[in-house]
Amino acid sequence: MKRLALVSGHFAPSNLVGAHRARLWSRYLPEFGWEPIVVTGDPERYEERPDPDILRLVPRDLRVIHAWTLPTRPVRLVGDVGIRAFWGCYRALARLAARREIDFVLVTIPSNFLAPLGRLIRCRYGVPYGIDYQDPWVARPSAGAPAFGKAWLSHRLALILEPWSVRHAAMVTGIAPGYLAGMLERNPRVAQTATVACMPMGSEPEAYEMVRDLRRPPFLFTPADGRFHMVYAGALLPAGNGVLDAFLAGLRMMRERMPGLANRLRVHFVGTGRSPDDPHGHQVRRRAEAAGVDEMVDEHPQRIGYLDVLNHLTSCDGVLILGSTEPHYSPSKVFQAVLSRRPVFAMLHAQSTAADIIRANRAGTVLALTETTLPGADDIADALRAFMRPGAHDTEAVDPSAFEPDTARASARALAAALDRAAAGEAAGGTA
């Protein structure tokens, strides 16, 4: 059994999306010959509200090292956990490497500021490393972003830190090829010498079994109350605002053309606020008011527990997925949606792998978009009318076996195979 130090800024009981990648891999990697040791920040120093239920999904025998993390109280010098936990994670990795307790270091980002740890440990102890991209590191600057502002500084740091961090990586992985494309283009040497592999976040069927066992009623709506409840769960991306506005325009058109049907529809947005725990950080509400459809939309801006999210997905009448105008974006929430066995209504980029997953599993309706073209309000209204028609989707037609390539277990299997290739290449001097 080879040993992997898996570095993640957040880990359970954190409910942030980035925390799930390491948790899911840790659950299944031992089946494929790799024993994970998670190195993460101190959960007592996380700024976000913890979700204790997630700890139920962490293997009891998993070794988790909570590294020293700079606090944000009483003085908040910096918020990013990657910066605050950097020194603590380095010391933890250094101890593991010095005692020869690890054979490989894999840093999953964000937080992007943890990525240099891999090269630092390699330089000092010779342990090969990799970087996993849950999002592209160097993003396109937002239009109108002020010079020398936070976004500008983050972009400039990314242009400096990314090439330094990946230069001697034995492996680079990502959720989808588009997440790596820009980095590989900017760093052609890495494309030639490193093992490159992609694997999705992956689904977790076992979590739904736990949801059923807990028997919690949903608290955002009352099922079977005569309304058609749709749920969107997750953060809003800047490149997804146009998609959201198009969807709201479709709701407005539906209200004008089909008022009876519109009166039945309620769309619940969960965890879409400006920050994870701000109950007043509404972002969807003001857009819905501007579109004139605020009576059809309900927003719960703060995050709710992971198992509570799954519970609401299984209790609703339809799951809403709104993607991005960026072709690389493939929302991990699609796996939760399909496994909920509720019909899925999605607006996704035509090149998104998530669209293919929904279609292949006959899980619902997909409206395609591009960087420059969004579905029209009439088309969205008509698609919603068809989606709400009784018997429009047979959720029992979803074949769980067809979903196997997209499970977290399959993702861990692909990661283990990539780790084997990378470790072998490093031993042969492939990235020297």
C-alpha positions as semicolon CSV with decimal commas, in nm:
position;residue;x (nm);y (nm);z (nm)
1;M;0,000;0,000;0,000
2;K;0,151;0,329;-0,114
3;R;0,086;0,641;0,092
4;L;-0,051;0,969;-0,039
5;A;-0,047;1,301;0,143
6;L;-0,366;1,465;0,019
7;V;-0,360;1,840;0,088
8;S;-0,688;2,029;0,099
9;G;-0,741;2,371;0,255
10;H;-1,086;2,267;0,375
11;F;-1,201;1,924;0,485
12;A;-1,492;1,782;0,682
13;P;-1,673;1,925;0,874
14;S;-1,643;2,203;0,614
15;N;-1,939;2,218;0,377
16;L;-1,758;2,406;0,100
17;V;-1,747;2,240;-0,241
18;G;-1,368;2,217;-0,238
19;A;-1,373;2,001;0,075
20;H;-1,561;1,716;-0,094
21;R;-1,291;1,629;-0,347
22;A;-1,045;1,508;-0,082
23;R;-1,319;1,346;0,126
24;L;-1,456;1,142;-0,162
25;W;-1,113;1,028;-0,278
26;S;-1,012;0,936;0,076
27;R;-1,313;0,708;0,103
28;Y;-1,218;0,490;-0,193
29;L;-0,843;0,524;-0,263
30;P;-0,742;0,232;-0,034
31;E;-0,934;-0,005;-0,263
32;F;-0,684;0,081;-0,536
33;G;-0,357;0,059;-0,347
34;W;-0,314;0,409;-0,205
35;E;-0,352;0,497;0,164
36;P;-0,448;0,865;0,201
37;I;-0,333;1,095;0,477
38;V;-0,528;1,420;0,466
39;V;-0,341;1,739;0,554
40;T;-0,577;2,030;0,602
41;G;-0,640;2,348;0,797
42;D;-0,768;2,363;1,151
43;P;-1,151;2,338;1,141
44;E;-1,166;2,559;1,451
45;R;-1,018;2,835;1,233
46;Y;-1,252;2,793;0,935
47;E;-1,463;3,104;0,882
48;E;-1,760;2,908;0,747
49;R;-2,015;2,733;0,967
50;P;-1,924;2,363;1,007
51;D;-2,154;2,079;0,904
52;P;-2,109;1,797;1,159
53;D;-2,323;1,558;0,951
54;I;-2,047;1,536;0,691
55;L;-1,825;1,363;0,947
56;R;-2,060;1,064;0,915
57;L;-1,927;1,022;0,561
58;V;-1,557;1,025;0,657
59;P;-1,393;0,681;0,705
60;R;-1,329;0,624;1,074
61;D;-0,976;0,497;1,014
62;L;-0,873;0,791;0,793
63;R;-0,573;0,980;0,926
64;V;-0,642;1,353;0,918
65;I;-0,376;1,608;1,021
66;H;-0,525;1,945;1,113
67;A;-0,237;2,184;1,060
68;W;-0,185;2,507;1,249
69;T;-0,389;2,785;1,092
70;L;-0,368;3,159;1,149
71;P;-0,691;3,276;1,318
72;T;-0,913;3,552;1,186
73;R;-1,017;3,672;1,532
74;P;-0,973;3,913;1,697
75;V;-0,778;4,052;1,399
76;R;-0,847;3,930;1,043
77;L;-0,523;3,982;0,855
78;V;-0,623;3,756;0,565
79;G;-0,919;3,535;0,487
80;D;-0,794;3,271;0,242
81;V;-0,738;2,949;0,436
82;G;-0,456;2,850;0,200
83;I;-0,250;3,146;0,317
84;R;-0,347;3,106;0,681
85;A;-0,270;2,731;0,686
86;F;0,032;2,736;0,454
87;W;0,306;2,719;0,717
88;G;0,119;2,464;0,925
89;C;0,059;2,238;0,624
90;Y;0,423;2,270;0,520
91;R;0,544;2,164;0,864
92;A;0,304;1,867;0,866
93;L;0,417;1,755;0,521
94;A;0,782;1,803;0,613
95;R;0,742;1,575;0,915
96;L;0,572;1,308;0,706
97;A;0,839;1,331;0,435
98;A;1,129;1,329;0,681
99;R;0,994;1,012;0,841
100;R;0,935;0,861;0,496
101;E;0,568;0,814;0,571
102;I;0,452;0,932;0,230
103;D;0,527;0,837;-0,129
104;F;0,348;1,123;-0,305
105;V;0,197;1,465;-0,230
106;L;-0,120;1,579;-0,407
107;V;-0,251;1,932;-0,350
108;T;-0,610;1,991;-0,458
109;I;-0,692;2,354;-0,533
110;P;-0,851;2,589;-0,444
111;S;-0,708;2,720;-0,220
112;N;-0,454;2,800;-0,492
113;F;-0,205;2,934;-0,240
114;L;-0,139;2,580;-0,115
115;A;-0,013;2,465;-0,456
116;P;0,355;2,565;-0,399
117;L;0,373;2,317;-0,111
118;G;0,426;2,027;-0,349
119;R;0,735;2,172;-0,512
120;L;0,878;2,284;-0,177
121;I;0,851;1,930;-0,036
122;R;0,998;1,782;-0,353
123;C;1,293;2,020;-0,345
124;R;1,377;1,940;0,017
125;Y;1,281;1,571;0,050
126;G;1,254;1,438;-0,306
127;V;0,890;1,330;-0,268
128;P;0,706;1,358;-0,603
129;Y;0,398;1,577;-0,615
130;G;0,094;1,666;-0,816
131;I;-0,165;1,943;-0,833
132;D;-0,537;1,882;-0,881
133;Y;-0,745;2,157;-1,043
134;Q;-1,101;2,183;-0,916
135;D;-1,110;2,518;-1,097
136;P;-0,870;2,687;-1,338
137;W;-0,608;2,882;-1,146
138;V;-0,545;3,169;-1,388
139;A;-0,889;3,303;-1,468
140;R;-0,970;3,569;-1,718
141;P;-0,989;3,909;-1,547
142;S;-1,345;4,032;-1,504
143;A;-1,445;4,316;-1,731
144;G;-1,430;4,644;-1,550
145;A;-1,222;4,511;-1,259
146;P;-1,023;4,801;-1,110
147;A;-0,647;4,804;-1,158
148;F;-0,454;4,718;-0,842
149;G;-0,772;4,585;-0,680
150;K;-0,813;4,245;-0,514
151;A;-0,903;4,066;-0,838
152;W;-0,613;4,231;-1,023
153;L;-0,367;4,130;-0,750
154;S;-0,499;3,774;-0,741
155;H;-0,455;3,746;-1,117
156;R;-0,099;3,879;-1,106
157;L;-0,005;3,641;-0,826
158;A;-0,153;3,352;-1,022
159;L;0,064;3,435;-1,323
160;I;0,370;3,416;-1,096
161;L;0,283;3,127;-0,865
162;E;0,128;2,881;-1,110
163;P;0,430;2,826;-1,339
164;W;0,661;2,799;-1,037
165;S;0,432;2,550;-0,865
166;V;0,370;2,319;-1,162
167;R;0,722;2,323;-1,307
168;H;0,838;1,994;-1,153
169;A;0,499;1,833;-1,097
170;A;0,495;1,461;-1,166
171;M;0,118;1,478;-1,217
172;V;-0,154;1,731;-1,288
173;T;-0,520;1,638;-1,269
174;G;-0,850;1,818;-1,304
175;I;-1,223;1,771;-1,298
176;A;-1,236;1,805;-1,679
177;P;-0,983;1,877;-1,959
178;G;-1,095;2,239;-1,985
179;Y;-0,978;2,302;-1,631
180;L;-0,620;2,217;-1,734
181;A;-0,609;2,344;-2,091
182;G;-0,490;2,697;-2,015
183;M;-0,222;2,583;-1,771
184;L;-0,083;2,324;-2,013
185;E;-0,075;2,578;-2,293
186;R;0,115;2,826;-2,077
187;N;0,349;2,554;-1,945
188;P;0,428;2,321;-2,238
189;R;0,709;2,151;-2,047
190;V;0,458;2,022;-1,793
191;A;0,241;1,886;-2,073
192;Q;0,540;1,686;-2,198
193;T;0,678;1,554;-1,870
194;A;0,390;1,518;-1,623
195;T;0,118;1,257;-1,606
196;V;-0,203;1,437;-1,706
197;A;-0,541;1,292;-1,613
198;C;-0,896;1,410;-1,551
199;M;-1,165;1,264;-1,334
200;P;-1,498;1,412;-1,221
201;M;-1,586;1,497;-0,863
202;G;-1,797;1,183;-0,868
203;S;-2,129;1,080;-0,719
204;E;-2,180;0,935;-0,374
205;P;-2,474;0,690;-0,366
206;E;-2,402;0,603;-0,003
207;A;-2,489;0,957;0,106
208;Y;-2,843;0,917;-0,025
209;E;-2,882;0,601;0,179
210;M;-2,792;0,803;0,487
211;V;-3,044;1,071;0,390
212;R;-3,319;0,811;0,372
213;D;-3,217;0,668;0,710
214;L;-3,228;1,010;0,878
215;R;-3,589;1,070;0,763
216;R;-3,567;1,449;0,793
217;P;-3,849;1,659;0,648
218;P;-3,736;1,942;0,416
219;F;-3,763;2,286;0,575
220;L;-3,756;2,515;0,269
221;F;-4,093;2,398;0,136
222;T;-4,375;2,155;0,202
223;P;-4,383;1,865;-0,044
224;A;-4,714;1,773;-0,207
225;D;-4,871;2,113;-0,129
226;G;-5,002;2,153;-0,482
227;R;-4,705;2,355;-0,604
228;F;-4,419;2,249;-0,829
229;H;-4,099;2,300;-0,630
230;M;-3,765;2,330;-0,810
231;V;-3,435;2,351;-0,618
232;Y;-3,105;2,508;-0,721
233;A;-2,835;2,433;-0,463
234;G;-2,489;2,586;-0,480
235;A;-2,295;2,904;-0,540
236;L;-2,347;3,142;-0,830
237;L;-2,051;3,202;-1,059
238;P;-1,982;3,543;-1,216
239;A;-1,984;3,381;-1,561
240;G;-2,321;3,228;-1,475
241;N;-2,508;3,553;-1,406
242;G;-2,615;3,583;-1,767
243;V;-2,752;3,229;-1,757
244;L;-2,948;3,312;-1,441
245;D;-3,091;3,626;-1,601
246;A;-3,198;3,426;-1,907
247;F;-3,374;3,174;-1,683
248;L;-3,553;3,455;-1,496
249;A;-3,659;3,603;-1,830
250;G;-3,806;3,263;-1,912
251;L;-4,001;3,271;-1,585
252;R;-4,135;3,617;-1,677
253;M;-4,244;3,492;-2,018
254;M;-4,408;3,192;-1,853
255;R;-4,602;3,418;-1,618
256;E;-4,723;3,632;-1,910
257;R;-4,821;3,342;-2,136
258;M;-4,916;3,071;-1,884
259;P;-5,022;3,245;-1,561
260;G;-5,194;2,940;-1,416
261;L;-4,885;2,724;-1,454
262;A;-4,658;3,003;-1,333
263;N;-4,862;3,039;-1,014
264;R;-4,782;2,676;-0,930
265;L;-4,407;2,705;-0,984
266;R;-4,171;2,796;-0,701
267;V;-3,794;2,799;-0,759
268;H;-3,581;2,773;-0,444
269;F;-3,220;2,897;-0,459
270;V;-3,003;2,768;-0,173
271;G;-2,649;2,875;-0,083
272;T;-2,636;3,146;-0,348
273;G;-2,540;3,433;-0,117
274;R;-2,234;3,653;-0,127
275;S;-2,077;3,447;0,153
276;P;-2,160;3,100;0,288
277;D;-2,310;3,209;0,621
278;D;-2,468;3,550;0,549
279;P;-2,848;3,525;0,577
280;H;-2,883;3,868;0,417
281;G;-2,640;3,824;0,128
282;H;-2,909;3,775;-0,136
283;Q;-2,794;3,774;-0,498
284;V;-3,084;3,607;-0,678
285;R;-3,363;3,804;-0,509
286;R;-3,261;4,142;-0,654
287;R;-3,232;3,992;-1,003
288;A;-3,572;3,825;-0,966
289;E;-3,723;4,156;-0,855
290;A;-3,569;4,332;-1,155
291;A;-3,716;4,064;-1,382
292;G;-4,057;4,098;-1,215
293;V;-4,076;3,736;-1,100
294;D;-3,989;3,765;-0,732
295;E;-4,315;3,592;-0,634
296;M;-4,195;3,280;-0,822
297;V;-3,852;3,275;-0,660
298;D;-3,737;3,205;-0,305
299;E;-3,373;3,253;-0,202
300;H;-3,205;3,104;0,105
301;P;-2,864;3,272;0,058
302;Q;-2,666;3,090;0,327
303;R;-2,549;2,734;0,284
304;I;-2,734;2,448;0,447
305;G;-2,587;2,113;0,551
306;Y;-2,470;1,871;0,284
307;L;-2,717;1,601;0,385
308;D;-2,990;1,864;0,408
309;V;-2,913;1,962;0,048
310;L;-2,949;1,602;-0,065
311;N;-3,271;1,572;0,135
312;H;-3,422;1,874;-0,040
313;L;-3,316;1,742;-0,378
314;T;-3,490;1,410;-0,316
315;S;-3,803;1,589;-0,187
316;C;-3,850;1,843;-0,467
317;D;-4,033;1,810;-0,797
318;G;-3,738;1,914;-1,011
319;V;-3,370;1,998;-0,976
320;L;-3,242;2,316;-1,143
321;I;-2,886;2,339;-1,274
322;L;-2,761;2,666;-1,423
323;G;-2,419;2,649;-1,582
324;S;-2,175;2,903;-1,716
325;T;-2,085;3,065;-2,045
326;E;-1,734;2,922;-1,997
327;P;-1,707;2,592;-2,189
328;H;-1,482;2,423;-1,932
329;Y;-1,734;2,457;-1,649
330;S;-1,894;2,124;-1,562
331;P;-2,088;2,160;-1,236
332;S;-2,025;1,881;-0,989
333;K;-2,380;1,925;-0,862
334;V;-2,502;1,730;-1,166
335;F;-2,409;1,407;-0,989
336;Q;-2,617;1,497;-0,687
337;A;-2,903;1,590;-0,915
338;V;-2,909;1,266;-1,112
339;L;-2,875;1,049;-0,803
340;S;-3,168;1,230;-0,639
341;R;-3,391;1,056;-0,895
342;R;-3,577;1,380;-0,949
343;P;-3,611;1,530;-1,298
344;V;-3,333;1,773;-1,390
345;F;-3,382;2,102;-1,574
346;A;-3,043;2,229;-1,688
347;M;-2,907;2,522;-1,886
348;L;-2,548;2,429;-1,973
349;H;-2,277;2,515;-2,222
350;A;-2,295;2,293;-2,528
351;Q;-1,943;2,164;-2,454
352;S;-2,005;2,091;-2,086
353;T;-1,954;1,726;-1,994
354;A;-2,238;1,768;-1,744
355;A;-2,485;1,806;-2,032
356;D;-2,371;1,473;-2,174
357;I;-2,415;1,304;-1,836
358;I;-2,775;1,425;-1,802
359;R;-2,864;1,318;-2,154
360;A;-2,689;0,981;-2,130
361;N;-2,876;0,899;-1,811
362;R;-3,209;1,030;-1,946
363;A;-3,227;1,236;-1,630
364;G;-3,408;1,543;-1,760
365;T;-3,408;1,844;-1,992
366;V;-3,098;2,027;-2,116
367;L;-3,102;2,365;-2,291
368;A;-2,769;2,434;-2,461
369;L;-2,589;2,768;-2,461
370;T;-2,257;2,907;-2,581
371;E;-2,024;3,192;-2,487
372;T;-2,232;3,432;-2,696
373;T;-2,576;3,272;-2,729
374;L;-2,833;3,197;-2,459
375;P;-3,172;3,028;-2,495
376;G;-3,453;3,276;-2,555
377;A;-3,725;3,350;-2,301
378;D;-3,990;3,180;-2,518
379;D;-3,780;2,865;-2,549
380;I;-3,718;2,851;-2,174
381;A;-4,087;2,904;-2,094
382;D;-4,191;2,629;-2,337
383;A;-3,927;2,393;-2,197
384;L;-4,048;2,459;-1,842
385;R;-4,408;2,390;-1,943
386;A;-4,305;2,056;-2,092
387;F;-4,086;1,982;-1,790
388;M;-4,376;2,037;-1,547
389;R;-4,618;1,819;-1,741
390;P;-4,720;1,514;-1,532
391;G;-4,535;1,204;-1,644
392;A;-4,290;1,404;-1,856
393;H;-3,993;1,225;-1,698
394;D;-3,969;0,868;-1,581
395;T;-3,719;0,885;-1,297
396;E;-3,719;0,506;-1,275
397;A;-3,572;0,500;-1,626
398;V;-3,241;0,629;-1,491
399;D;-3,002;0,333;-1,499
400;P;-2,771;0,341;-1,195
401;S;-2,523;0,106;-1,365
402;A;-2,479;0,357;-1,647
403;F;-2,370;0,607;-1,383
404;E;-2,083;0,390;-1,258
405;P;-1,811;0,568;-1,463
406;D;-1,911;0,892;-1,289
407;T;-1,907;0,770;-0,929
408;A;-1,655;0,882;-0,668
409;R;-1,523;0,525;-0,660
410;A;-1,451;0,540;-1,034
411;S;-1,289;0,881;-0,985
412;A;-1,063;0,738;-0,713
413;R;-0,976;0,443;-0,938
414;A;-0,870;0,683;-1,214
415;L;-0,668;0,890;-0,968
416;A;-0,490;0,581;-0,835
417;A;-0,399;0,477;-1,188
418;A;-0,260;0,824;-1,258
419;L;-0,066;0,816;-0,931
420;D;0,086;0,482;-1,026
421;R;0,199;0,620;-1,361
422;A;0,333;0,940;-1,209
423;A;0,523;0,762;-0,932
424;A;0,673;0,520;-1,182
425;G;0,774;0,805;-1,414
426;E;0,932;0,997;-1,129
427;A;1,126;0,689;-1,020
428;A;1,255;0,660;-1,376
429;G;1,361;1,024;-1,376
430;G;1,076;1,144;-1,596
431;T;1,043;1,486;-1,431
432;A;1,404;1,535;-1,323
